[in-house]
Amino acid sequence: MQGSWAWTLYHALGTTIRLCLVTFGASLVLSALLATASSAPWRPLRIVTRLVVDLLRSIPILALLIFVYYGLGKYTASWQISPFWMAAIALTLGESAFLSEIFRAGIEAIPRSQWEAAKSLGFSWLATLRLVIAPQTLLPSMPAIVNMGIFTLKDSSLASIIAVPEITQAANDLVSDTFMPFQVFSLLALFYLGIILPFTIVAGLAERLIARYYGLHSDRARAARA
């Protein structure tokens, strides 16, 4: 019987992975735009963007899912948007707000002298951000980005609240059929562990490699100054 349970969860795992890939990909794009706007030299744009980010960060993902699906449902019903895409929209809004803060912190960590040097060479603000600043912030942000991918995977389980047929929803259906919650949810935990543990290892390796990379360059810089 547990073999059939595993097959049911494995079949639903495809929907979970697809939801995570869609959400994480869209979150990377939206968070980059939000981080850019919140670091822009135009004060009104910065203020509006920060208000939007703070608002989204203040709303729990579960509440955001319920609002998007049930609150906006009667207005979007004519568009025939499936629960999968409604969940993807809600998760993207929530995850992007947190990821944008990671990118913004990376941008603001770059010394102001680099902005001024690029400006003296005739670079526009956007050109400086794209060619000088962004390449320096991406690598140090990789461990945090991988961790956000893990959080996205775990938060995708909340999509079961709006009946998205992902792995947690499949487990809930199995519990309703078998009345064996401990066995079913233990198997579900093993599935999540099998997916998340490799990502956790990758995040740790990336963090150590980046620390070693920057430590090596710091040592070379000290040696050059000596």
Buried (B, 14 or more C-beta within 10 A) or exposed (E): EEEEBEEBBEEBBEBBBBBBBBBBEBBBEBBBBBBBBBBBEEEEBBEEBBEBBEEBEEBEBBBBBBBBBEEBBEEBEEEEBEBBBBBBBBBBBBBBBBBBBBBBBBBEEBEEEEBEEBEEEEBEBEEBBEEBBBEBBEBBBBBBBBBBBBBBBEBBBBBBBBEBBBBBBBBBBBBEEEEBBEBBBEBBEEBBEEBBEEBEEBBEEBBEEBEEEEEEEEEEEEEEEE
